[in-house]
Structure formats: C-alpha cells, structure tokens
Amino acid sequence: MAGLPGLQLLPPEVELETKAVLKQLSRSHRYLAELKGYAGLLPNKDILVNAVTVNEAKDSSEIENIVTTHDQLYKAMAGTSQVDPAAREVVNYRRALWRGYQLVQEKRSLTINIFKEIHKIILENDSRIRRVPGTKIINQASGEVVHTPPEDYDEIVRLLDNLEKYINAAGEETDPLIKLAVIHYQFEAIHPFYDGNGRTGRIINVLYLILKELLDSPILYLSRYIIANKAEYYRLLQQVSEDNNWEAWIDYILKAVEVTARNTLKLARYINELVEEKAEELKRELANIYSRELIEVIFNEFYTRISDVQEGLEVTRKTASNYLSQLEEIGLMKSEQVGRQKIYINRELLKLVKANNRQL
C-alpha cells in the first residue's frame, strides 16, 4: 500500500511470515493457548486476572519511569486520600485496562475512540491528538532519539484511521500474533498523543489478543519483558523505522508473548496452589467460618476491607470484622490502618506475586 511521507501505511510492503518468524510463531501460539486453557479451568479466574493486571499496571508505568511499590499500590487501590502520585497513575492504568476490556467485549472491535477513552483514563484529562510539533520517541536508558513521529495533525489522523482499518479488517490472512507486532510498532511510531502513548499501546496489545479470541481475559502482559530487554526494544523499533527490518521486530514481540505466557502460566499455577493450600488451612483452623466464598473474597485482591467480606458473604459488618480478625489471628491476613479505614493484607498472595515479578 502506498505510504504517507515518513511513516508507511499498513499493511507493510514486505514479507512478514519469514522462516524465522514462523518458527517462533508456533512456540508463541503453543504457550498462549496453554495459558488460555489453564485460566479457563480455574475455579475463580478473577483472582489471577486481578493479580496479573496489578503487575501489568505497575510494570507498564515503570517503563515510563513512573515507579511505585506493591505496598503503595494496595493503599491506592483501597481508595485512601493520601495516595502516592506514582501509585495513583498505576491505578489509573489498571482502570483504563479494565475499561478497554469492557469496550472490546461490547463492541467486538478496537477503534480510535477506544484508544482515546483508554488514554483519557490513564492521564485523567481530555484525550487530544497532537497538533504541536516536537514529540520524539527517546530511549530512556541512553537518551537517544530512536524515532521522530509524524507532526502534521491530518497525517496523524490518516495514519490512525489506517491502523483502525488494519486492526479490524475482516478476512485477514496474516496471523494475529504477527499483526500484534505490526500494530504495536505502528501505534508507537504514530505516537498520537502528547503523553501516555506507551501505556496506551501496551493496553492495546492485550485488547487485540482478546479481540482475536487468543485470550478470554487480560492476563498476558509484555511490559516486564520489555523492561528486561529495553535496549533491544528500542534498537529494533529504530530498525523498523530506518531500515524496514520487520523480521527482527516481529521475532522480538513473538518471543515476548512466549516468555510472558509461560511466566503467567507459572503464576496462575502458583496462585491456584496457594488458594487451595490456604483453603485447607482455613478448614482446619477455623472450620466455623470457612466457606469457598470467603476464600475467594480474601484472594480477590492483595487487600480486603470489612465491606468486601460484608458484601461478598452477605453478612453484617460486625460478622465480617470478626471473620477478618480471626484470619489475622492465624496469620493468614495482617491488618493495617490506611487513612480512616482498616484493611487486611493477604501477605502470602502479595509475597507470591512480588517474587514472580522478579523472575522474568
């Protein structure tokens, strides 16, 4: 397809399904399918989804030098008034991810308007396409400019319109994981917003996998892999821009899918084992309050509020408070005063997710 000055329209005018790409493609599909299948068998996959989306929000924001901790995050998620600004941005990212997931489920498409809504939630302001020149993609480690996005407003809009058509094209023969790599590059290369493009683009990644039914829920994230291989990410992004070297870029994204699928599958198994282990412990130690619903409530997030137990189990506030106090007595939860409310931390779940996040 003919290109605009600078950035080319999609699809790329090169062979994408090379031998090297196809070899990696089969491995990426294998582990992605295994993750989707295992997650579908979990008794309550919301536990996995919530743990994964917290890590994704944290890691994706870290790429933009927005650094926070899991401890700050659960305080921000609990809705306290004194919130670390970085943690607030991460929580916004998570909200944007869930909103994007909801919109893709409803509309069965991935559009510019969805991009804008995601972006608006991330930055908590009006989402506007760039009209002022000067935006550049810079390697955060070296400071090197790796790509200068288009600056003309009409060109940006035309490129976005082309990207939307490419994403939602019916009867497309290109493998969706290969298209994922193309879509990710193109969105980052267009860089349509003044800020928040990276975080928006990484949400688009998982939403596209859901759109193509390669996942049922947002449980695969590439951000930790990008952090671990950031220099290569920027180098390959630059190679596409300057040399039209799509093969190496696609191979990088496919490997990211494989590695993160394997890592998330491992996390899913660990979480499932932990849930079952703690369920058996609760049966032994506190048989009088044990229920599967209680287990699901206290594993739904890293923290639990009294109101969560009250609503989840349909009990009085006094009963809910009593349950959590007993769980703290046997060491399953640890209470902490955050602002005006008391929250109970699931220490084992938090420890597990932190450890898994360091392994990639």
Residue pairs with C-beta under 8 A, 6 or more apart in sequence:
1 8
1 9
1 10
1 11
1 13
2 9
3 9
4 150
4 155
4 158
4 159
5 155
6 150
6 155
7 149
7 150
7 159
7 186
7 189
7 190
9 159
9 162
10 162
10 163
10 166
10 182
10 186
11 166
11 174
11 182
12 182
12 244
12 246
14 244
14 246
16 174
16 178
16 182
16 246
16 247
16 250
17 25
17 174
17 175
17 178
18 247
20 247
20 251
21 178
21 247
21 250
21 251
21 254
24 251
24 254
24 255
24 258
25 175
25 177
25 178
25 254
27 254
27 258
28 177
28 254
28 255
28 257
28 258
28 261
29 177
31 257
31 258
31 261
31 262
31 265
32 177
32 209
32 214
32 215
32 220
32 257
32 258
32 261
33 214
34 261
34 265
35 215
35 219
35 220
35 261
35 264
35 265
35 268
36 214
36 215
36 216
38 265
38 268
38 269
39 45
39 48
39 216
39 217
39 219
39 268
40 216
42 48
42 268
42 272
43 275
43 292
44 296
44 299
45 217
45 219
46 296
46 300
47 271
47 275
47 296
47 299
47 300
48 219
48 267
48 268
48 271
48 272
49 217
49 218
49 219
50 300
50 301
51 267
51 271
51 302
51 349
51 353
52 218
52 219
52 220
52 221
52 264
52 267
53 94
53 97
53 98
53 218
53 221
54 70
54 73
54 77
54 94
54 302
54 353
55 221
55 224
55 353
55 356
55 357
56 93
56 94
56 97
56 202
56 206
56 218
56 221
56 223
57 73
57 90
57 91
57 93
57 94
57 97
58 68
58 70
58 73
58 90
58 357
59 221
59 223
59 224
59 227
59 357
60 93
60 198
60 199
60 202
60 203
60 221
60 223
61 67
61 68
61 86
61 89
61 90
61 93
61 199
62 223
62 227
63 140
63 198
63 199
63 202
63 223
63 226
63 227
63 230
64 196
64 198
64 199
65 140
66 86
66 89
66 90
67 86
68 76
68 84
68 86
68 87
68 89
68 90
69 87
70 302
70 350
70 353
70 354
72 84
72 86
72 87
73 87
73 90
73 91
73 302
74 301
74 302
74 303
74 343
74 345
74 350
75 83
75 84
75 87
75 338
75 343
76 83
76 84
76 87
76 88
76 90
76 91
77 91
77 94
77 301
77 302
77 303
78 303
78 305
78 338
78 339
78 341
78 343
80 338
80 339
80 340
80 341
81 339
82 339
83 91
89 122
92 121
92 122
92 123
92 124
93 122
93 199
93 203
95 121
96 118
96 119
96 121
96 122
96 199
96 200
96 203
97 118
97 203
97 206
97 218
98 218
99 117
99 118
99 121
100 114
100 117
100 118
100 203
100 204
100 207
101 207
101 210
101 217
101 218
103 114
103 117
104 110
104 114
104 207
104 210
104 211
105 210
107 114
108 211
109 167
109 168
109 211
110 164
110 167
110 168
110 204
110 207
110 208
110 211
111 164
111 168
112 160
112 161
112 164
114 207
115 160
115 187
115 192
115 200
115 204
116 127
117 127
118 200
118 203
118 204
119 127
119 193
119 196
119 200
120 126
120 127
122 196
122 199
122 200
123 195
123 196
127 193
128 193
128 194
129 153
129 156
129 157
129 160
129 192
129 193
130 149
130 151
130 153
130 156
130 191
130 192
130 193
130 194
131 153
132 194
133 151
134 151
135 148
135 149
135 151
135 191
135 194
136 145
136 147
136 148
136 149
137 145
137 146
137 147
137 148
137 149
137 188
137 189
137 191
137 234
137 237
138 144
138 145
138 146
139 145
139 146
139 230
139 231
139 234
140 230
141 230
141 231
141 234
142 231
142 234
144 234
146 234
146 235
146 237
146 238
146 241
147 188
147 189
147 191
147 237
147 238
147 241
149 156
149 189
149 190
149 191
150 156
150 159
150 190
156 190
156 192
159 186
159 190
160 190
160 192
163 183
163 186
163 187
163 190
166 179
166 182
166 183
166 186
167 179
167 183
167 208
167 211
172 179
174 182
176 208
176 209
176 212
176 214
177 214
177 253
177 254
177 257
178 250
178 254
179 208
180 205
180 208
180 209
180 253
180 257
181 246
181 249
181 250
181 252
181 253
181 254
182 246
182 250
183 204
183 205
183 208
184 201
184 204
184 205
184 253
185 237
185 240
185 249
187 197
187 200
187 201
187 204
188 197
188 198
188 201
188 237
189 237
189 240
189 241
191 197
193 200
202 221
202 222
202 223
202 226
205 221
205 222
206 215
206 218
206 220
206 221
207 218
209 215
209 220
210 216
210 217
210 218
219 264
219 268
220 257
220 260
220 261
220 264
221 260
221 264
222 253
222 256
222 257
222 260
224 260
224 263
224 357
224 360
225 255
225 256
225 259
225 260
225 360
226 233
226 256
228 360
229 252
229 256
232 252
233 252
236 245
236 248
236 249
236 252
237 249
239 245
239 248
239 249
240 246
240 249
259 360
260 360
263 356
263 359
263 360
266 356
266 359
267 352
267 353
267 356
270 352
270 356
271 299
271 349
271 352
274 299
274 348
274 349
274 352
275 295
275 299
278 295
278 299
278 332
278 348
279 290
279 292
279 295
281 330
281 332
282 289
282 290
282 294
282 295
282 327
282 330
282 332
283 290
285 330
286 326
286 327
286 330
289 323
289 326
291 313
293 312
293 313
294 309
294 312
294 313
294 323
296 312
297 304
297 308
297 309
297 312
297 313
298 304
298 309
298 327
298 332
298 333
298 344
298 346
299 346
299 349
300 308
300 312
301 308
301 346
302 345
302 346
302 349
302 350
302 353
303 343
303 344
303 345
303 346
304 324
304 333
304 343
304 344
304 346
305 341
305 342
305 343
305 344
306 317
306 320
306 321
306 324
306 341
306 342
307 317
307 320
309 315
309 320
309 323
309 324
310 316
310 317
310 319
310 320
313 319
313 320
313 323
315 323
324 333
324 335
324 344
327 333
327 344
328 334
328 335
328 344
332 346
332 348
333 344
333 345
333 346
333 347
334 344
334 345
334 347
335 342
335 343
335 344
335 345
336 342
336 343
336 344
336 345
